[in-house]
Amino acid sequence: DENKITSKMNNGLLRVIIGKKPAKPINITDEPNI
C-alpha cells in the first residue's frame, strides 16, 4: 500500500528530526537539505 509506505517514510523523517533535536537545534539556514 502506498499509504503505508508514505506513513513509514514520514515516521522515519520524524524520528530523524526528533533524534537530531537534542544534539543541536534545527536551523533551516544551516541545513538546506531538509
Backbone as a ProteinNet text record, in pm:
[ID]
protein_1_A
[PRIMARY]
DENKITSKMNNGLLRVIIGKKPAKPINITDEPNI
[TERTIARY]
83.7	0	86.5	54.7	133.3	118.7	-0.8	-23.2	69.2	87.9	175.6	318.6	362.6	499.6	517.6	419.7	428.9	435.7	351.1	349.8	482	537.8	667.1	775	773.4	872.5	856.2	731.6	706.1	752.3	725.5	768.9	921	986.9	1133.3	1186.6	1125.6	1170.8	1150.3	1035	1008	1111.7	1145	1243.6	1378.8	1416.1	1545.3	1545.4	1436.2	1428.6	1430.7	1350.9	1346	1482.2	1546.1	1677.2	1782.6	1768.7	1867.1	1846.2	1723.2	1691.5	1784.7	1807.2	1892.1	2035.4	2085.1	2223.5	2240.1	2151.9	2158.3	2023.4	1986.6	1858.4	1856.7	1739.5	1727.2	1734.1	1830.8	1846.8	1829.3	1719.9	1689.6	1798.5	1855.3	1956.8	2085.1	2112.7	2233.2	2213.7	2088.6	2063.8	1961.3	2003.9	1911.7	1863.8	1924.3	1887	1755.5	1704	1582.4	1464.6
-121.1	0	125.2	219.5	343.1	422.5	417.1	491.4	441.3	310.2	254	300.3	297.7	339.8	486.6	569	711.9	735	664.9	683.7	637	529.3	481.4	585.5	645	747.6	867.2	909.4	1023.4	992.3	871.6	833.1	835	788.7	788.9	931.2	1021.6	1160.5	1221.7	1194.6	1248.9	1197.2	1069.4	1011.4	1078.1	1102.5	1167.1	1307.4	1382.1	1519.6	1518.9	1430.9	1424.4	1380.2	1287.1	1238.1	1347.2	1438.5	1546	1656.7	1672.5	1785.3	1796	1687.8	1700.6	1740.3	1693.4	1721.5	1870.2	1922.8	2065.3	2109	2232.9	2283.4	2282.8	2260.9	2260	2403.9	2426.7	2559.8	2546.1	2597.7	2581.2	2646.1	2758.3	2826.4	2744.3	2668.6	2585.9	2455.6	2404.7	2275.7	2289.4	2331.4	2348.1	2214.4	2103.4	1972.2	1921.5	1981.1	1929.4	1936.6
0	0	0	-86.4	-92.9	35.8	95.5	219.9	329.3	336.6	439.6	417.1	290.6	259.6	296.5	261.3	291.1	440.9	515.9	661.1	720.2	666.7	716.7	690.7	571	538.2	631.2	654.1	742.3	883.3	931.5	1065.6	1073.4	968.8	965.9	971.2	893.7	894.5	1032.1	1093.6	1227	1325.5	1314.1	1406.5	1387.1	1263.3	1236	1295	1272.1	1323	1475.3	1536.3	1682.8	1736.1	1666.9	1709.9	1702.1	1605.1	1589.4	1692.2	1740.2	1828.9	1949.3	2026	2144.9	2109.4	1996.7	1959.3	1927.3	1845.1	1811.1	1757.7	1780.5	1730.9	1578.7	1522.9	1377	1325.6	1237.5	1179.7	1029.4	977.1	834.6	749.2	794.1	714	710.6	817.3	820.6	745	739.6	676.4	564.6	446.6	334.4	279.1	322.6	269.2	325.6	429.9	494.1	396.9
[MASK]
++++++++++++++++++++++++++++++++++

